[in-house]
Amino acid sequence: MNYMKVLGILYIILGIIFMVCPIVSAEVVSLIAGISLMAFGFATIIDGFSAQSRATHLSALKILLGICAVIFGLLFVYKIDALSFLVAFQ
């Protein structure tokens, strides 16, 4: 089977799940966004402390961006509903 057909069927199933259980689906989206932001933040912090980045003036900016990403990730996991935040941001 073509992978595009499989993805289409998967997206239809996910759409039905979002319509049937919107609150649970919004919590899952918030959890996924929070975990992704925390992973991005930790990777950016590690990159800021790397030997290649230490020689440049951007290492402090990378570390600050990583800290902000980790904080937003924690907020999305524990406090903020990411779906409503992103819709309001747009």
Helices and strands as residue ranges (DSSP letters): H 3-20, H 22-48, H 51-54, H 59-78, H 82-89
